[in-house]
Amino acid sequence: MPIINRMRVVGVALVVGAQVIAHAQEYPARPVKIIAPSTPGGGFDLVGRVLGQKLSEQLGQQFVVENRPGSGTLLGSQAVVRAAPDGYTLLVGGLSNIALNMGMYKQPGYDAITDLVPISLVVSHSYIMVGRRDLPFDSMQAVIAHAKANPNKLTIATSGPGSGQYVGAAVMTTVLGLDILKVPYKGAQPAYQDLLAGRVDLFYDNTTTAKPFIDGGRVKPLAISTKARISGLPNVPTFDETRVFDWEMESWFGLFAPARTPQPIIDKLRTEIDKATLIPEVQRALEQGAGRSLRLTPAQTDALIKSEIDKWVGLVRRAGVTLD
């Protein structure tokens, strides 16, 4: 390439780079949409609203949460992937739409690694196996032994196809070779109505949702999905401690942007989210009593997401949990 042409190319690159930096410095110049791919309530909605409120305060521009449920978490996630990569449409991403969907759907309409950029993961919530209050078993060992000796005699509520509750229960029973009758519900609330009334035996649920029922003695906790016991439920063993199932599952959440969003905008959002999540009341709001705040570098975030996708795609396909 002649020297004059090379100089033109370099000049254009410098101009474009300067424009991107200028846009990032001005960002956000108008309201930002945060899409929560779920109905109001629950982890996606909570994270979107807590972060949206603090980012609005810190950046002087509205960060507005839009709930866009449909096909599990597919429709909302697809909408963000198709949006302009300018920082004005963000996604609340979590275990379900970032990792589980990659295994459950042959054609989810997006690739979580190539079509989305993680801005920051902020919180992680565990799962817990609970039983009806008068369940005649006090441990996972006893539950599993009974289930193996009495196929299809125990029932387990399953909440929302594609949810962590649904996938966790399906993978667990498949890996353990258990014949437990699955009773489908459209969400945790109707599942608890039957669990509290004794019409269903078990429910594998988000610990944050289950904890008030545990604290009130209305359900029986059996095992938790974290690597170590949690301070809020110190007497509940981990699945690993039961020595019948090596199991670890946490539902993490954070903000994502469409691929090709300018790096200066990603960096600015990361800085502001880091600032927000250092505030104690923000941490408490995100954790909701049973969660675990996350503070990861971009490299650690990328590594966690890739490892979770690899893990869950394999487990989901092994269990035959598909929604196509």
LUMKEMAR-803695 format. One record per residue (C-alpha): x, y, z; residue in one letter. Coordinates in steps of 0.5 Angstrom, whole numbers, plus 500, padded with zeros to 3 digits. Layout:
N
XYZA/...
! end
This chain:
324
500500500M/503507498P/505511504I/500516503I/494511503N/497508509R/497515512M/489516510R/487509513V/491511520V/488518520G/481515519V/482510524A/484516529L/478520527V/473514528V/477512535G/476519537A/469519536Q/468513540V/471516546I/467522545A/461518545H/463514551A/464521555Q/457523553E/454517554Y/448516556P/445522553A/438519553R/434514557P/437507557V/433501556K/434495561I/431488558I/429483564A/427477560P/422475565S/415477568T/416482574P/419479580G/424474581G/432475580G/432478573F/427483575D/430485581L/437486579V/435490573G/431495578R/436495583V/442497578L/437501574G/436506580Q/443506582K/445508575L/440513574S/442516580E/450516578Q/449518571L/444523571G/440519566Q/434514566Q/435507566F/429504565V/427496566V/422493561E/420486562N/420482556R/418475558P/416469553G/419462551S/422462557G/428468557T/429467549L/424473547L/427478551G/435476550S/434475543Q/431483543A/437485546V/442481541V/438485535R/439492538A/443497536A/450496540P/450503542D/449502550G/442504550Y/439497550T/442492556L/440485558L/439482565V/443476564G/443470568G/444462569L/438461565S/438465559N/446465558I/448458560A/442454560L/438456554N/445454550M/443447552G/436447552M/435449545Y/438447538K/436454535Q/436459541P/437465536G/443467539Y/450465542D/451467549A/459468548I/459471541T/453475541D/453478548L/458482552V/458481559P/459488563I/459485570S/456480574L/453482581V/450477585V/449469585S/443465589H/444458591S/438453590Y/435449596I/431442596M/425443600V/420438602G/413439605R/413440613R/410433614D/415429610L/417423613P/424424611F/430429614D/435428610S/437427602M/440421603Q/433418606A/429422600V/433418595I/433411598A/426412599H/425414591A/429408589K/426403593A/419406591N/419409584P/414414582N/411415589K/414421591L/412428587T/417434586I/414441583A/417444577T/417451576S/417454569G/420450563P/427453562G/428456569S/433454574G/428450578Q/426446572Y/433444569V/436443576G/430438578A/430434571A/438434571V/438431578M/433426578T/436424571T/443423574V/441420580L/437415576G/430417580L/423416578D/420422582I/413424579L/414431576K/408436577V/409442573P/407449575Y/407456572K/412459577G/414458584A/408461587Q/403456585P/408451587A/408453594Y/401453595Q/401446594D/407444597L/405448604L/398444603A/402438603G/399436596R/406435593V/413432597D/419436594L/421443591F/428445588Y/427452589D/432459589N/434459596T/432466597T/425465595T/425459600A/428462606K/422465609P/418459608F/424455612I/425460617D/417460619G/418452619G/413451613R/417447609V/423442611K/430444608P/434438606L/440440602A/443447599I/447447592S/453451594T/460449595K/460451603A/454452607R/451459608I/451463614S/443465613G/442457614L/448454617P/444448619N/442446612V/448441609P/450442602T/449437597F/456435597D/456433605E/450428604T/455424600R/449422595V/450427590F/456431588D/452438586W/453445585E/449450582M/448457583E/444462579S/448468578W/446475575F/449481571G/448486566L/450484558F/450489552A/450487545P/456485541A/460490538R/458495543T/464500544P/469498549Q/469505552P/462505554I/463498557I/468500561D/464506563K/458502565L/463497569R/466503573T/459505575E/456498577I/463497581D/461504584K/454502586A/455495588T/460497594L/454501597I/451496603P/444498601E/445496594V/449489596Q/443488601R/438489596A/441484591L/442479596E/435479599Q/438475605G/441469602A/445471596G/452472595R/455479592S/460478586L/466482585R/470479579L/475482574T/473482566P/477476565A/474472571Q/467474569T/469471562D/472465565A/466464569L/461464564I/465460559K/465454564S/458455566E/456454559I/460448558D/458445564K/450446563W/450445556V/453438557G/449436563L/442439560V/443435554R/445428558R/439429562A/435430555G/432437557V/430440551T/425445549L/425445542D/
! end
